[in-house]
Amino acid sequence: RDRVSTQSTWGAFKRISISGEWKTNTGSAHLEPVEVTPRFRRWADESAKMFGGLDILTVDALHATDGKDYILEVNGTSSGLSPDHTEEDNGHIRDLVLEKMNQLFCNPV
């Protein structure tokens, strides 16, 4: 799952079930950071374009036992933040919002 994705901020983590079940949520799983691969970036970039240019999104994907990855859903601003990175993610979101507000209201076209 991509954590927060803007053009300059990326993060990804693997959700590992505590119970051993494949389907987990943040309360029933351990989150392990993983490398943001070019493939993950492409998923986020293409998803952002598909939905009109999202600045913040998460891509939920499942790595199946057949070795393939399946995208389950794309979340916009309703993305859940990783508890271990909430402060950092909120800082990135704050900076993005301030940047967009400054572009809209402080530098009129």
TATARA-V174124 format. One line per field, one symbol per residue. ss: DSSP state (H for helix, E for strand, - for the rest). phi: phi as a letter, one per 30 degrees, with the letter a starting at -180 (. if undefined). psi: psi as a letter, one per 30 degrees, with the letter a starting at -180 (. if undefined). A space follows every 50 residues. Layout:
ss->???
phi->???
psi->???
This chain:
ss->-E---------EEEEEE--------HHHEEEEE----HHHHHHHHHHHHH -------EEEEEE-----EEEEEEE-------HHHHHHHHHHHHHHHHHH HHHHHH---
phi->.ddbbbdbbbabbcccdddjddcbbddbbcccdbdddeddddeddddede cijdcbabccbccdddiccbdcabcdddddcdedbedddddddedddddd ddddccbdd
psi->kkdkjaffkllklkjkkeffkejllffglkkkklkjleeeeeeeeeeeee hghkfklkjklkjlfgflkkkelkkbfgkkkkefgeeeeeeeeeeeeeee eeeeffik.
